[in-house]
Amino acid sequence: MESTEHRSEADMAGLDAAMAASPKDHGPVRAIVARPENGARQLLSEATLSLAGGVEGDHWAKGCWKSLADGSPDPDVQICIMNARAIAFVARSDAPEAWAPAGDNIFLDMDLSEANLPVGQRLSVGSVELEITAEPHLGCRSFSARYGRDALRSINDPNRRAERLRGVYARVVQDGRIAVGDRVAKL
């Protein structure tokens, strides 16, 4: 389910208000998405996450846009996380079906800014432990096609990169399971 009406640059000014109440800690998982192949999305109510495979059923383990020298997928881009309030605003919908095209694996109701989740910060969710990585998570052509050029320009604004409006990458440190509704805690 993709929105056909994109937010204008003027509309995007409302993003700050939409995200203002994002919890700093203990925010819930609002959606989990596996990407079985390029462009495909599968909403999950729960998922196994592992260092070896990322989100079970996700194409990351088969190789992705960023690989290590040996050709294996880079663990620094293993799990894509986006603020649920940000995607709900951009997509004009509270329905996770409208969020899935963004291409992220986990949508959290949580402040993902560098000030709140610095590189190296560990998170506990379900029985999984994740670690925030340094790889910047920026919107791309696909995000623009799905949600509009003005949305992409706004979330990628270089003056706002520390807010991580497009999201953040994490790697799995401890394998386990997560479910929609699980609460995230900073470790």
Buried (B, 14 or more C-beta within 10 A) or exposed (E): EEBEEBBEEEBBEEBEEBBEEBBEEEBBBBBBBBBEEEEEBBBBEBBBBBEEBBBBBBBBBEEBEEEEEEEEBBBBBBBBBBBBBBBBBBBBBEBBBBBBBBBBBBBBBBBBBBEBBEEEBBBBBBBBBBBBBEBEBBBEEBBBEBBBBBBBEBBBEEEBBEBBBBBBBBBBBBBBBBBBEBBBEBE
